[in-house]
Amino acid sequence: MQILRHVTHPLVRPVMTIGNFDGVHLGHQDLLRRVTEDARSRGGSAVVLTFEPHPLKILAPSFAPRLILARKDKLALLRRAGIDFVVVQRFTSSFCALSPHDFVSRYLVRLGVERLWVGDDFRFGKDRAGTVRELMTWGPAAGMEIEVIPAVADSDHAISSSRIRALLEEGRVDTARRQLGRCHFIEGLVVKGHQRGRELGFPTANVRSRTEVVPANGIYATLVQVGGRQMHSVTSIGVNPTFGSGPRTIETHILDFEEDLYGRRLQVFFVERLREERNFPSVEGLVRRIEEDIVLARRVLSRNGPESPVASCLTKSPVSPSI
């Protein structure tokens, strides 16, 4: 997959879709599948046009969402979906001032787009004034076919990045998993913490996440991927109230693992929330509860079969980072 920073010349029979693709959820995956299959059938290129930073960071910074995926991880998932080219358009005040017609002529016509796939709610150009109806009119005149598809729904609700983001921030990682088609994960560097876990007999990797969306405070059954290895773990997110509230941390206890991970990068996949964070009256009470959490996590993570959440966490997520 090639990443293009500027639109300078036509690509080979490009079939394109446009969007932020934060999360690369099941709705995105359906759209990407259609684009790649269409491109292969005509001997062309599957192309995604996406934006950086998120448009709301420029248009309304106070409303800009935290992102489900770091840029590197989003690109890795687009690559796994079979995309050939990703055009990363810098979203600036001058870019967002383009009229809908200018956007089509400067970006779609210049690339030589043969077919454009969009959702039925797609809007573009200054003030999001461009509509699918206008695309359907302008496209044929520019030699471009327009394909419009409905949103993918889960029960009665359309799957969307904003809904998934809300689920994760409520700690509902299992529901988010069904809409993502994989486990939500964070990636980050292991840094030194207070080492309380080690003192209690449960050493943890303190993860400084580069992923913006971190699930709600609580205790989770998780998987860790580091250096090509995949291991069961229990992850605590919160302020450690038993020891007096401190800064929010992400601490992962990897089961049956003794190695030092300081300074290494790892991914933490959230399988199921075990419980909320609690303030225990004594350290002994906390230790007993951690032991129970580990037993429960082992039970959750040992589930087998195609419907097992563990099965989808690692096989449908980006390749492990270079350690």
Secondary structure, 3 states (H helix, E strand, C coil): CEEECCCCCCCCCEEEEECCCCCCCHHHHHHHHHHHHHHHHCCCEEEEEEEECCHHHHHCHHHCCCCCCCHHHHHHHHHHCCCCEEEEEECCHHHHCCCHHHHHHHHHHHHCCCEEEEECCCCECHHHCECHHHHHHHHHHCCCEEEEECCCEECCEECCHHHHHHHHHCCCHHHHHHHHCCCEEEEEEEECCCCHHHHHCCCCEEEEECCCCCCCCEEEEEEEEECCEEEEEEEEEECCHHHCCCCCEEEEEECCCCCCCCCCEEEEEEEEEEECCCCCCCHHHHHHHHHHHHHHHHHHHCCCCCCCHHHHHHHCCCCCCCC
